[in-house]
């Protein structure tokens, strides 16, 4: 429902919903013969990092894989992504770093940091935020599937890539606060800081320029992260361009209504809605008893399904086929006409497009997307226009959710190349 999940049984092309997952899982490539996960913690600095809780402090750097240019091309090719912009091999690492929970308490998180093999010594950085994932091992720093497609493509094109797992995914503790934009931004921003330190230690320092992109849930996070960077969230980073893909920028007026008017397919709607409600209920109570929102037998199992240990395939099998079978009649009406805590939860995630970028922005979407309707991107463009910035919505036509990602990614690399040449 709400964001790009990136794993799905129906193969509907969702990073947000189910399709992304199935596609992602199917992309386990033998050629990825990951390098041994040899923890490469730098002695003095790592010890110092453990002694204080500064956000973005790098705790460890663990090599996870290295691919030649041809192996990158083969990996992308299995997902039917144009690899013509892939010109370098890549070296990938899992970073563990300090950040904060959705409530502001100290915690740790992980993310994937990827460097090109070759190119200049000093690099610009792509901040790449992934779509919806329910199982922690699908996260970019752990799973060799969907979550690495964009990072490998952008790194092979010659830029460093910082791809956070988000809170509660990858090797981070706890459960993922799904669709909590604020904590996704803090985790992503702190991953940028950790990436800056890692790049220096690995002999490939960053020049401070950041290009933001992300798919589905990650599209919304990318827009919010761009807003934070443009607002001066960290003086070490300069936002140079944004190109989010199929983000759920408007839950209240586009994504949630799409669940009930047919614009979102039922398979994805059931998954997103279950994930969203259970996660948001832990942040701001939307119901006292799951039976208020979910029909039996689902009320008794739905929260457990999203414990970050169940795969999307397992979740799909345990949930019903339609939203009407999942949600009680009373709660359905609350979703259709939100108020109180429910409306507050939606609006807390909306507004990521309510700012005035001073860098080029492209919004990628598709009229054929039945996971994140194109109405989300059009709403985002209207919000940006109200702030004085006209941003094009690139419509990929009949492409489905994952199809939008496949078509957009090579175009985004070219877009970033052009911006970098002008900088």
Protein Blocks (a to p, Z undefined) as FASTA:
>chain_A
ZZcnhpafklnopaklmmlmmmmmmmpcfklopcddddfddfklmmmmmmpccehiafbd
cdfbdcdfklmmmmmmmnopafklpmbdcdddddddddddfkopacdddddddddeedjf
bdcdddddddddfblklpmklmccfklmmmmmmmmnopacdddebehiajbgcjddehil
klmmmmmmmmmmmmmmmmmmnopacehiacdddehjlmmmmmmmmmmmmnopafkbccfb
dcdehiafblmlmmmmmmmnopacfklmmmmmmmmmmmmmmmoccbfbfklmpccfklmm
mmmmmnopacfklmmmmpcfbfklmpcfklmmmmmmgghjllmmmmmmgoklnccdfbdc
dddddfklckbgcklmmmmmmmmmmnopacddddehjacfklmmmmmmmmmmmmmmmmmm
mZZ
